[in-house]
Amino acid sequence: MAKVMAITDQCPMEIGLNLLSGKWTLRILWHLSKGPVRFNELQRLLGSVTTKTLTQQLRELEQQGIVKRTVYAEPVLKVEYSLTELGTTIQPVLKSLCTWGNEYQKAVSIV
């Protein structure tokens, strides 16, 4: 059985990869980087993600301190998800990944 390492004992690259390794994680963060999004809207933006999977991913990101869930006490319950202050620090990485994706797409279409 593997030992659980304290986060301070892990390689920073491994920490980042573990946090972002979920199938939907980067897509969720990309949409939230543009501003707060309601659950159903986020599910529509992502396409084929199931309600269960999206809920699990959002809860995990919330536990990690990257996403915050805001509940508005209105006659019709309203819940929005957004990036925390810590979560916004991933925005330059997401932008760089998008830029790289655009460059890769152009390079591959030329070949």
Residue pairs with C-beta under 8 A, 6 or more apart in sequence:
7 15
19 25
19 64
19 66
20 26
20 29
22 57
22 60
24 46
24 49
24 53
24 54
24 57
25 57
25 61
26 94
26 97
27 46
28 42
28 46
28 54
28 57
28 58
28 61
28 67
29 61
29 66
29 67
29 83
29 87
29 90
29 94
30 94
30 98
31 37
31 42
31 45
31 46
32 42
32 67
32 81
32 82
32 83
32 87
33 83
33 88
33 90
33 91
33 94
35 82
36 70
36 80
36 81
36 82
37 45
37 80
37 81
37 82
38 78
38 79
38 80
38 81
39 54
39 58
39 79
39 81
42 54
42 81
43 49
43 51
43 54
46 54
49 57
58 67
58 69
58 81
61 67
61 87
62 68
62 69
65 84
65 86
65 87
66 83
66 84
66 86
66 87
66 90
67 81
67 82
67 83
67 84
67 87
68 81
68 82
68 83
68 84
68 87
69 79
69 80
69 81
70 79
70 80
70 81
70 82
71 77
71 78
71 79
72 78
72 79
72 80
83 90
83 91
